[in-house]
Amino acid sequence: MFGAACASLSVLSLLFYFIILPVFMYFRDPKNLRKYPNLDLLAGITNLSFMIEAQRGFRSRKLHEMHSKGIPVIRTGPNSLSYGEASVIRVRTLTSRAKQIFRA
């Protein structure tokens, strides 16, 4: 009886950690990255799609094809972006003190 309770609690914990929490963080969007197009359907939630493309050896090809279509910034994972040109790169995270310095 205790084993079944522990097993069900473990399954619920894994479900929460690997499915519910990433989907919640995708919709919460604390880093404001949802405005960029995803590499594929799962790129905003998990890094698995990017890792699968890298394992196949087609990661650079797929990114190049998307950038060639005129998409300058592509979201490759929940916290990562791919830039097609150096001109679109800008500092995304500045401390409040740094923002005050650059405004002056």
HELIX and SHEET records of a PDB file:
HELIX    1   1 PHE A    2  LEU A   15  1                                  14    
HELIX    2   2 PHE A   16  ILE A   20  3                                   5    
HELIX    3   3 LEU A   21  ARG A   28  1                                   8    
HELIX    4   4 LEU A   48  ARG A   56  1                                   9    
HELIX    5   5 ARG A   59  SER A   68  1                                  10    
HELIX    6   6 ALA A   86  VAL A   88  5                                   3    
HELIX    7   7 SER A   96  ARG A  103  1                                   8    
SHEET    1   A 2 VAL A  73  GLY A  77  0                                        
SHEET    2   A 2 SER A  80  TYR A  83 -1                                        
END                                                                             
